Amino acid sequence: MRNIKIILEYDGLLFKGWQKQTGKTVKTVQGEVEKVLSSILSEEIEVVRVSEEQMQM
């Protein structure tokens, strides 16, 4: 497993929140990021979110 750090900014108007919602077909930021990265890297991706507050601890 490898780790990749990505700093991401987004306009959330077109999404139903950040966290993907298991079993639901709603468009979330996490779901879209995982889908695009999986396509680029040809492997399953799991995004782990760290907030700015957590980074400063």
PDB file of N, CA, C and O in Angstrom:
ATOM      1  N   MET A   1       0.853  -1.173   0.000  1.00  0.00           N
ATOM      2  CA  MET A   1       0.000   0.000   0.000  1.00  0.00           C
ATOM      3  C   MET A   1       0.900   1.237   0.000  1.00  0.00           C
ATOM      4  O   MET A   1       1.913   1.283   0.699  1.00  0.00           O
ATOM      5  N   ARG A   2       0.521   2.217  -0.779  1.00  0.00           N
ATOM      6  CA  ARG A   2       1.271   3.472  -0.783  1.00  0.00           C
ATOM      7  C   ARG A   2       0.349   4.600  -0.349  1.00  0.00           C
ATOM      8  O   ARG A   2      -0.870   4.522  -0.502  1.00  0.00           O
ATOM      9  N   ASN A   3       0.940   5.627   0.182  1.00  0.00           N
ATOM     10  CA  ASN A   3       0.179   6.802   0.611  1.00  0.00           C
ATOM     11  C   ASN A   3       0.517   7.968  -0.297  1.00  0.00           C
ATOM     12  O   ASN A   3       1.680   8.189  -0.635  1.00  0.00           O
ATOM     13  N   ILE A   4      -0.494   8.704  -0.684  1.00  0.00           N
ATOM     14  CA  ILE A   4      -0.319   9.887  -1.513  1.00  0.00           C
ATOM     15  C   ILE A   4      -1.047  11.028  -0.828  1.00  0.00           C
ATOM     16  O   ILE A   4      -2.221  10.902  -0.480  1.00  0.00           O
ATOM     17  N   LYS A   5      -0.358  12.137  -0.635  1.00  0.00           N
ATOM     18  CA  LYS A   5      -0.979  13.305  -0.014  1.00  0.00           C
ATOM     19  C   LYS A   5      -1.514  14.218  -1.109  1.00  0.00           C
ATOM     20  O   LYS A   5      -0.788  14.594  -2.029  1.00  0.00           O
ATOM     21  N   ILE A   6      -2.784  14.569  -1.000  1.00  0.00           N
ATOM     22  CA  ILE A   6      -3.416  15.487  -1.940  1.00  0.00           C
ATOM     23  C   ILE A   6      -4.104  16.574  -1.129  1.00  0.00           C
ATOM     24  O   ILE A   6      -4.877  16.279  -0.218  1.00  0.00           O
ATOM     25  N   ILE A   7      -3.830  17.800  -1.450  1.00  0.00           N
ATOM     26  CA  ILE A   7      -4.537  18.922  -0.828  1.00  0.00           C
ATOM     27  C   ILE A   7      -5.621  19.327  -1.809  1.00  0.00           C
ATOM     28  O   ILE A   7      -5.341  19.655  -2.962  1.00  0.00           O
ATOM     29  N   LEU A   8      -6.859  19.302  -1.344  1.00  0.00           N
ATOM     30  CA  LEU A   8      -8.003  19.434  -2.230  1.00  0.00           C
ATOM     31  C   LEU A   8      -8.921  20.549  -1.761  1.00  0.00           C
ATOM     32  O   LEU A   8      -9.246  20.646  -0.577  1.00  0.00           O
ATOM     33  N   GLU A   9      -9.326  21.375  -2.682  1.00  0.00           N
ATOM     34  CA  GLU A   9     -10.341  22.404  -2.450  1.00  0.00           C
ATOM     35  C   GLU A   9     -11.471  22.150  -3.417  1.00  0.00           C
ATOM     36  O   GLU A   9     -11.229  21.759  -4.560  1.00  0.00           O
ATOM     37  N   TYR A  10     -12.700  22.361  -2.988  1.00  0.00           N
ATOM     38  CA  TYR A  10     -13.824  22.100  -3.880  1.00  0.00           C
ATOM     39  C   TYR A  10     -15.013  22.977  -3.527  1.00  0.00           C
ATOM     40  O   TYR A  10     -15.137  23.460  -2.402  1.00  0.00           O
ATOM     41  N   ASP A  11     -15.872  23.171  -4.496  1.00  0.00           N
ATOM     42  CA  ASP A  11     -17.153  23.844  -4.315  1.00  0.00           C
ATOM     43  C   ASP A  11     -18.180  22.735  -4.147  1.00  0.00           C
ATOM     44  O   ASP A  11     -18.425  21.972  -5.081  1.00  0.00           O
ATOM     45  N   GLY A  12     -18.774  22.639  -2.985  1.00  0.00           N
ATOM     46  CA  GLY A  12     -19.649  21.521  -2.671  1.00  0.00           C
ATOM     47  C   GLY A  12     -21.079  21.626  -3.165  1.00  0.00           C
ATOM     48  O   GLY A  12     -21.902  20.778  -2.820  1.00  0.00           O
ATOM     49  N   LEU A  13     -21.401  22.630  -3.957  1.00  0.00           N
ATOM     50  CA  LEU A  13     -22.786  22.813  -4.393  1.00  0.00           C
ATOM     51  C   LEU A  13     -23.352  21.624  -5.168  1.00  0.00           C
ATOM     52  O   LEU A  13     -24.548  21.344  -5.083  1.00  0.00           O
ATOM     53  N   LEU A  14     -22.511  20.928  -5.916  1.00  0.00           N
ATOM     54  CA  LEU A  14     -22.992  19.825  -6.749  1.00  0.00           C
ATOM     55  C   LEU A  14     -22.925  18.468  -6.044  1.00  0.00           C
ATOM     56  O   LEU A  14     -23.219  17.439  -6.653  1.00  0.00           O
ATOM     57  N   PHE A  15     -22.538  18.461  -4.763  1.00  0.00           N
ATOM     58  CA  PHE A  15     -22.344  17.214  -4.034  1.00  0.00           C
ATOM     59  C   PHE A  15     -23.285  17.126  -2.842  1.00  0.00           C
ATOM     60  O   PHE A  15     -23.821  18.132  -2.377  1.00  0.00           O
ATOM     61  N   LYS A  16     -23.473  15.908  -2.360  1.00  0.00           N
ATOM     62  CA  LYS A  16     -24.287  15.654  -1.167  1.00  0.00           C
ATOM     63  C   LYS A  16     -23.364  15.356   0.009  1.00  0.00           C
ATOM     64  O   LYS A  16     -23.495  14.326   0.669  1.00  0.00           O
ATOM     65  N   GLY A  17     -22.426  16.273   0.264  1.00  0.00           N
ATOM     66  CA  GLY A  17     -21.490  16.118   1.379  1.00  0.00           C
ATOM     67  C   GLY A  17     -20.153  15.548   0.954  1.00  0.00           C
ATOM     68  O   GLY A  17     -19.942  15.206  -0.210  1.00  0.00           O
ATOM     69  N   TRP A  18     -19.249  15.451   1.927  1.00  0.00           N
ATOM     70  CA  TRP A  18     -17.905  14.929   1.673  1.00  0.00           C
ATOM     71  C   TRP A  18     -17.901  13.411   1.653  1.00  0.00           C
ATOM     72  O   TRP A  18     -17.478  12.805   0.669  1.00  0.00           O
ATOM     73  N   GLN A  19     -18.370  12.788   2.736  1.00  0.00           N
ATOM     74  CA  GLN A  19     -18.207  11.355   2.950  1.00  0.00           C
ATOM     75  C   GLN A  19     -19.112  10.524   2.054  1.00  0.00           C
ATOM     76  O   GLN A  19     -20.302  10.808   1.916  1.00  0.00           O
ATOM     77  N   LYS A  20     -18.522   9.479   1.438  1.00  0.00           N
ATOM     78  CA  LYS A  20     -19.349   8.606   0.601  1.00  0.00           C
ATOM     79  C   LYS A  20     -20.348   7.875   1.487  1.00  0.00           C
ATOM     80  O   LYS A  20     -20.071   7.574   2.648  1.00  0.00           O
ATOM     81  N   GLN A  21     -21.488   7.604   0.930  1.00  0.00           N
ATOM     82  CA  GLN A  21     -22.584   7.008   1.680  1.00  0.00           C
ATOM     83  C   GLN A  21     -22.849   5.613   1.133  1.00  0.00           C
ATOM     84  O   GLN A  21     -23.411   5.450   0.050  1.00  0.00           O
ATOM     85  N   THR A  22     -22.440   4.623   1.889  1.00  0.00           N
ATOM     86  CA  THR A  22     -22.556   3.225   1.481  1.00  0.00           C
ATOM     87  C   THR A  22     -24.004   2.856   1.194  1.00  0.00           C
ATOM     88  O   THR A  22     -24.905   3.142   1.983  1.00  0.00           O
ATOM     89  N   GLY A  23     -24.206   2.221   0.061  1.00  0.00           N
ATOM     90  CA  GLY A  23     -25.530   1.749  -0.304  1.00  0.00           C
ATOM     91  C   GLY A  23     -26.426   2.800  -0.923  1.00  0.00           C
ATOM     92  O   GLY A  23     -27.570   2.513  -1.275  1.00  0.00           O
ATOM     93  N   LYS A  24     -25.921   4.012  -1.058  1.00  0.00           N
ATOM     94  CA  LYS A  24     -26.717   5.082  -1.663  1.00  0.00           C
ATOM     95  C   LYS A  24     -26.039   5.542  -2.947  1.00  0.00           C
ATOM     96  O   LYS A  24     -24.818   5.460  -3.080  1.00  0.00           O
ATOM     97  N   THR A  25     -26.831   6.020  -3.876  1.00  0.00           N
ATOM     98  CA  THR A  25     -26.281   6.484  -5.154  1.00  0.00           C
ATOM     99  C   THR A  25     -26.292   8.003  -5.219  1.00  0.00           C
ATOM    100  O   THR A  25     -26.801   8.592  -6.172  1.00  0.00           O
ATOM    101  N   VAL A  26     -25.724   8.633  -4.192  1.00  0.00           N
ATOM    102  CA  VAL A  26     -25.618  10.091  -4.187  1.00  0.00           C
ATOM    103  C   VAL A  26     -24.183  10.475  -4.512  1.00  0.00           C
ATOM    104  O   VAL A  26     -23.247   9.738  -4.203  1.00  0.00           O
ATOM    105  N   LYS A  27     -24.019  11.623  -5.132  1.00  0.00           N
ATOM    106  CA  LYS A  27     -22.706  12.101  -5.551  1.00  0.00           C
ATOM    107  C   LYS A  27     -22.042  12.813  -4.370  1.00  0.00           C
ATOM    108  O   LYS A  27     -22.507  13.864  -3.929  1.00  0.00           O
ATOM    109  N   THR A  28     -20.943  12.227  -3.860  1.00  0.00           N
ATOM    110  CA  THR A  28     -20.187  12.848  -2.775  1.00  0.00           C
ATOM    111  C   THR A  28     -18.772  13.147  -3.252  1.00  0.00           C
ATOM    112  O   THR A  28     -18.304  12.561  -4.228  1.00  0.00           O
ATOM    113  N   VAL A  29     -18.098  14.055  -2.565  1.00  0.00           N
ATOM    114  CA  VAL A  29     -16.730  14.412  -2.944  1.00  0.00           C
ATOM    115  C   VAL A  29     -15.821  13.189  -2.816  1.00  0.00           C
ATOM    116  O   VAL A  29     -15.067  12.886  -3.740  1.00  0.00           O
ATOM    117  N   GLN A  30     -15.882  12.491  -1.697  1.00  0.00           N
ATOM    118  CA  GLN A  30     -15.041  11.312  -1.493  1.00  0.00           C
ATOM    119  C   GLN A  30     -15.284  10.263  -2.574  1.00  0.00           C
ATOM    120  O   GLN A  30     -14.333   9.697  -3.112  1.00  0.00           O
ATOM    121  N   GLY A  31     -16.525  10.005  -2.889  1.00  0.00           N
ATOM    122  CA  GLY A  31     -16.849   9.016  -3.913  1.00  0.00           C
ATOM    123  C   GLY A  31     -16.281   9.381  -5.272  1.00  0.00           C
ATOM    124  O   GLY A  31     -15.757   8.522  -5.981  1.00  0.00           O
ATOM    125  N   GLU A  32     -16.382  10.650  -5.638  1.00  0.00           N
ATOM    126  CA  GLU A  32     -15.872  11.094  -6.943  1.00  0.00           C
ATOM    127  C   GLU A  32     -14.349  11.067  -6.982  1.00  0.00           C
ATOM    128  O   GLU A  32     -13.770  10.677  -7.995  1.00  0.00           O
ATOM    129  N   VAL A  33     -13.689  11.474  -5.897  1.00  0.00           N
ATOM    130  CA  VAL A  33     -12.222  11.440  -5.847  1.00  0.00           C
ATOM    131  C   VAL A  33     -11.739   9.996  -5.963  1.00  0.00           C
ATOM    132  O   VAL A  33     -10.813   9.712  -6.723  1.00  0.00           O
ATOM    133  N   GLU A  34     -12.360   9.084  -5.215  1.00  0.00           N
ATOM    134  CA  GLU A  34     -11.972   7.673  -5.290  1.00  0.00           C
ATOM    135  C   GLU A  34     -12.192   7.108  -6.690  1.00  0.00           C
ATOM    136  O   GLU A  34     -11.356   6.356  -7.191  1.00  0.00           O
ATOM    137  N   LYS A  35     -13.300   7.461  -7.319  1.00  0.00           N
ATOM    138  CA  LYS A  35     -13.606   6.957  -8.659  1.00  0.00           C
ATOM    139  C   LYS A  35     -12.551   7.428  -9.671  1.00  0.00           C
ATOM    140  O   LYS A  35     -12.058   6.630 -10.468  1.00  0.00           O
ATOM    141  N   VAL A  36     -12.210   8.707  -9.638  1.00  0.00           N
ATOM    142  CA  VAL A  36     -11.240   9.256 -10.593  1.00  0.00           C
ATOM    143  C   VAL A  36      -9.843   8.687 -10.346  1.00  0.00           C
ATOM    144  O   VAL A  36      -9.166   8.284 -11.292  1.00  0.00           O
ATOM    145  N   LEU A  37      -9.406   8.651  -9.083  1.00  0.00           N
ATOM    146  CA  LEU A  37      -8.075   8.117  -8.791  1.00  0.00           C
ATOM    147  C   LEU A  37      -7.985   6.631  -9.127  1.00  0.00           C
ATOM    148  O   LEU A  37      -6.954   6.174  -9.621  1.00  0.00           O
ATOM    149  N   SER A  38      -9.040   5.877  -8.870  1.00  0.00           N
ATOM    150  CA  SER A  38      -9.053   4.453  -9.222  1.00  0.00           C
ATOM    151  C   SER A  38      -8.896   4.266 -10.725  1.00  0.00           C
ATOM    152  O   SER A  38      -8.197   3.358 -11.175  1.00  0.00           O
ATOM    153  N   SER A  39      -9.545   5.125 -11.493  1.00  0.00           N
ATOM    154  CA  SER A  39      -9.448   5.057 -12.949  1.00  0.00           C
ATOM    155  C   SER A  39      -8.029   5.380 -13.420  1.00  0.00           C
ATOM    156  O   SER A  39      -7.489   4.690 -14.285  1.00  0.00           O
ATOM    157  N   ILE A  40      -7.434   6.417 -12.860  1.00  0.00           N
ATOM    158  CA  ILE A  40      -6.083   6.835 -13.261  1.00  0.00           C
ATOM    159  C   ILE A  40      -5.044   5.784 -12.884  1.00  0.00           C
ATOM    160  O   ILE A  40      -4.166   5.461 -13.685  1.00  0.00           O
ATOM    161  N   LEU A  41      -5.142   5.249 -11.662  1.00  0.00           N
ATOM    162  CA  LEU A  41      -4.126   4.336 -11.140  1.00  0.00           C
ATOM    163  C   LEU A  41      -4.429   2.862 -11.406  1.00  0.00           C
ATOM    164  O   LEU A  41      -3.612   1.998 -11.088  1.00  0.00           O
ATOM    165  N   SER A  42      -5.583   2.569 -11.978  1.00  0.00           N
ATOM    166  CA  SER A  42      -6.004   1.193 -12.278  1.00  0.00           C
ATOM    167  C   SER A  42      -5.953   0.282 -11.051  1.00  0.00           C
ATOM    168  O   SER A  42      -5.529  -0.871 -11.138  1.00  0.00           O
ATOM    169  N   GLU A  43      -6.386   0.809  -9.923  1.00  0.00           N
ATOM    170  CA  GLU A  43      -6.486   0.010  -8.703  1.00  0.00           C
ATOM    171  C   GLU A  43      -7.520   0.644  -7.779  1.00  0.00           C
ATOM    172  O   GLU A  43      -7.852   1.822  -7.912  1.00  0.00           O
ATOM    173  N   GLU A  44      -8.021  -0.155  -6.844  1.00  0.00           N
ATOM    174  CA  GLU A  44      -9.021   0.355  -5.918  1.00  0.00           C
ATOM    175  C   GLU A  44      -8.377   1.351  -4.956  1.00  0.00           C
ATOM    176  O   GLU A  44      -7.288   1.108  -4.437  1.00  0.00           O
ATOM    177  N   ILE A  45      -9.051   2.459  -4.727  1.00  0.00           N
ATOM    178  CA  ILE A  45      -8.533   3.533  -3.887  1.00  0.00           C
ATOM    179  C   ILE A  45      -9.469   3.755  -2.709  1.00  0.00           C
ATOM    180  O   ILE A  45     -10.691   3.717  -2.857  1.00  0.00           O
ATOM    181  N   GLU A  46      -8.881   3.988  -1.531  1.00  0.00           N
ATOM    182  CA  GLU A  46      -9.660   4.384  -0.362  1.00  0.00           C
ATOM    183  C   GLU A  46      -9.115   5.723   0.117  1.00  0.00           C
ATOM    184  O   GLU A  46      -7.952   5.823   0.506  1.00  0.00           O
ATOM    185  N   VAL A  47      -9.949   6.738   0.088  1.00  0.00           N
ATOM    186  CA  VAL A  47      -9.548   8.068   0.529  1.00  0.00           C
ATOM    187  C   VAL A  47      -9.712   8.153   2.040  1.00  0.00           C
ATOM    188  O   VAL A  47     -10.749   7.774   2.584  1.00  0.00           O
ATOM    189  N   VAL A  48      -8.674   8.655   2.715  1.00  0.00           N
ATOM    190  CA  VAL A  48      -8.737   8.916   4.147  1.00  0.00           C
ATOM    191  C   VAL A  48      -8.628  10.419   4.319  1.00  0.00           C
ATOM    192  O   VAL A  48      -7.649  11.029   3.888  1.00  0.00           O
ATOM    193  N   ARG A  49      -9.619  11.009   4.941  1.00  0.00           N
ATOM    194  CA  ARG A  49      -9.677  12.466   5.079  1.00  0.00           C
ATOM    195  C   ARG A  49      -9.025  12.900   6.382  1.00  0.00           C
ATOM    196  O   ARG A  49      -9.247  12.303   7.436  1.00  0.00           O
ATOM    197  N   VAL A  50      -8.218  13.948   6.291  1.00  0.00           N
ATOM    198  CA  VAL A  50      -7.644  14.592   7.465  1.00  0.00           C
ATOM    199  C   VAL A  50      -7.982  16.067   7.367  1.00  0.00           C
ATOM    200  O   VAL A  50      -7.702  16.705   6.352  1.00  0.00           O
ATOM    201  N   SER A  51      -8.579  16.606   8.409  1.00  0.00           N
ATOM    202  CA  SER A  51      -8.968  18.014   8.385  1.00  0.00           C
ATOM    203  C   SER A  51      -7.779  18.905   8.732  1.00  0.00           C
ATOM    204  O   SER A  51      -6.763  18.434   9.244  1.00  0.00           O
ATOM    205  N   GLU A  52      -7.918  20.177   8.451  1.00  0.00           N
ATOM    206  CA  GLU A  52      -6.870  21.142   8.764  1.00  0.00           C
ATOM    207  C   GLU A  52      -6.585  21.160  10.261  1.00  0.00           C
ATOM    208  O   GLU A  52      -5.430  21.285  10.667  1.00  0.00           O
ATOM    209  N   GLU A  53      -7.619  21.039  11.083  1.00  0.00           N
ATOM    210  CA  GLU A  53      -7.437  21.041  12.531  1.00  0.00           C
ATOM    211  C   GLU A  53      -6.596  19.845  12.975  1.00  0.00           C
ATOM    212  O   GLU A  53      -5.755  19.979  13.864  1.00  0.00           O
ATOM    213  N   GLN A  54      -6.812  18.683  12.369  1.00  0.00           N
ATOM    214  CA  GLN A  54      -6.050  17.492  12.724  1.00  0.00           C
ATOM    215  C   GLN A  54      -4.589  17.635  12.319  1.00  0.00           C
ATOM    216  O   GLN A  54      -3.705  17.129  13.011  1.00  0.00           O
ATOM    217  N   MET A  55      -4.323  18.316  11.209  1.00  0.00           N
ATOM    218  CA  MET A  55      -2.950  18.497  10.745  1.00  0.00           C
ATOM    219  C   MET A  55      -2.168  19.402  11.681  1.00  0.00           C
ATOM    220  O   MET A  55      -0.950  19.260  11.786  1.00  0.00           O
ATOM    221  N   GLN A  56      -2.825  20.322  12.360  1.00  0.00           N
ATOM    222  CA  GLN A  56      -2.146  21.285  13.212  1.00  0.00           C
ATOM    223  C   GLN A  56      -1.868  20.742  14.609  1.00  0.00           C
ATOM    224  O   GLN A  56      -1.170  21.393  15.386  1.00  0.00           O
ATOM    225  N   MET A  57      -2.388  19.580  14.944  1.00  0.00           N
ATOM    226  CA  MET A  57      -2.183  19.000  16.277  1.00  0.00           C
ATOM    227  C   MET A  57      -0.795  18.452  16.431  1.00  0.00           C
ATOM    228  O   MET A  57      -0.453  17.928  17.491  1.00  0.00           O
TER     229      MET A  57
END
